[in-house]
């Protein structure tokens, strides 16, 4: 199993609409990917490691899929629509990582 993580770094004065991300964007991704999206989680950054510091990431999601190929096959045909929706909730450029789930 793999996990696709999309992370939005904290940027002072940047826009990130957590409600839109939770209620619209991620359900859109799940609907388009169908069964290839086994599940997903959403994180909302609260703080950094030092007291009073901002979070490293203001928000992130983790999408679980059986394989990189399964993810790409399901995401690819809808990439333009899904990526086109990003402007509706943020002006932050995301950081993406694909990981193998070792335990979980």
Protein Blocks (a to p, Z undefined) as FASTA:
>chain_A
ZZddddddddehiacdfklmmmmmmmmmmmmnmmmlmbacddddfbdfbghiacfblbdc
ddddfbfklmmmmmmmmmmmmmmmmmmmoccdcdddddddfbZZ
